[in-house]
Amino acid sequence: MNFLYLLLVFVPVSIVGHFMGFSETMMFIFSALSIIPLAGLMGTATEGVAHYAGSRVGGFLNATFGNATELIIGIIGLKAGLFEVVKSSIAGSVIGNILLVLGLSMLCGGFKFKTQTFNKAAVQVTSSMLLFAVICLSIPAVFTHTMSDKTLTTKYEGINIIVAVVLLAIYICQMYFSFFTHKDLMGGEEEESGEEPKWNLKVSIIMLVVSTVFIAILSEFFVGAVEPMTEQVGLPMTFVGIILVPIIGNAAEHSTAIIMALKNKMSVSIEIALGSSLQIILFVAPVLILLSLIWKPMSVIFTPFELVAVFASVIIANKLVDDGKSNWLEGLVLVATYVILGAMFFVV
């Protein structure tokens, strides 16, 4: 993880580049490279605060700040009117966490250990909830795509608000389930490790605040450069939202999942991948839908191809975790599927 912090050099470079008038493509690259280590610092700081706050409050903080970077980028995107990028990043985060992160974790861990096992009961709860959440989030899109009169689409955009409220309610219930009524079932290897946090409470809070502020600033640069960059380079906007934005926002978390797999802590690795996807749908997506009302209501209507990709990813995840074991071949299949989907989104 420490090697990611070398990228912090791009934080001042991005700020200087903004005032010096660097090209939009350079600003996109520099700000993206800056956000990656800052997201890692935010994650480490959150873990530090969580350690001193106790298991219940700590679990809530970890869950809430787990996808803070994507949430910040999403809010900036809404403010800039880049609704398609924001919606694509929601679908891309789910696809990337399941196919790329889980796949690389199984692949790397499987090369070191012939067969890896994990907490089947806890993972099945998460994977089942993930399938339910995807179905709920996709209802407006399925409904819209089956309508014969496309001019009526805007009339039913209010259903997104209902879906958002329901998803947030389910998120609160899922948190209560995980940290109160069934915390013994959901308990994982991270609670058994007994590792001390990297920073004390005061330093953790300071780092959490500082990293959040800088991520917000750099996200402004990043989102502001997306549209001009895609025009200059010729990248499809959907590809940026589906592939690039989730990878940038989740890079630090991705590396942690792979490191846990290499330590044979597959339960932790899988929970990072699937738990992050679940959090994107139950928390980040509905919050963005509700916040979009401040500027212009965002209707989360995924394209048919995005729907197929998300559903396929979730179904594959449910199938692979069913036996409580993983190996490198399963990981290779997930990564290969992600590469194929990435190629399709690049072409489309």
ABEGO torsion letter per residue (X at the ends): XAAAAAAAAAAAAAAAAAAAGBBAAAAAAAAAAAAAAAAAAAAAAAAAAAAAAEAAAAAAAAAAAAAAAAAAAAAAAAAAGBAAAAAAAAAAAAAAAAAAAAAAAAAAAAAABABBBBBAAAAAAAAAAAAAAAAAAAAAAAAAAABABAAAAAAAAAAAAAAAAAAAAAAAAAAAAAAAAAAAAABBAAAAAGBBBABBAAAAAAAAAAAAAAAAAAAAAAAAAAAAAAAAAGBBAAAAAAAAAAAAAAAAAAAAAAAAAAAGBAAAAAAAAAAAAAAAAAAAAAAAAAAAAAABBBBBBBBAAAAAAAAAAAAAAAAAAAAGBBBAAAAAAAAAAAAAAAAAAAAX
